[in-house]
Amino acid sequence: MEEREQNKDIHTNTKEDNLTRIVVLKESDKIASEIQELVNNGFEAGRASKLDVVSFIFTWFKANITDDLIHQLRMSCTDELTMLENVLKKAKSSGNLPPELRSALAQHFFGGVTPSLKKNKKSLKQDGIIDTNKESEAA
């Protein structure tokens, strides 16, 4: 009997070694339960657990993922503050702020008037006509 319990412990430990826990939103858990019910309804050859359903979905998703799906997923996880932090980090390292952001900042702080941080000096014109009066040269 002891040997049987040891074998049971080995089987349980092996199964547990292949498992990990995740936390999902209540809405996602409800969807997994609904899918599980759909799979099991009329299925007489076995029983799908919620673990089976979720594992299948993950495996299927990985095999069928597209760039559009990745984009949709990224859009659903977008955080504006994180975006601003990353733009600021890049701007500090490059010394340049994208013109669109510069315009948005001007709109926010100055009502759309772009402040002139440095006054530009007018350059001397080199293409002007230098006219010398011949009468003054003769005198």
Buried (B, 14 or more C-beta within 10 A) or exposed (E): EEEEEEEEEEEEEEEEEEEEEEEEEEEEEEBBEEBBEEBBEEEEEEEBEEEBBBEEEEEEEEEEEEEEEEEEEEEEEEEEEEEEEEEEEEBEEEEEBEEEEBEEEBEEEEEEEEEEEEEEEEEEEEEEEEEEEEEEEEE
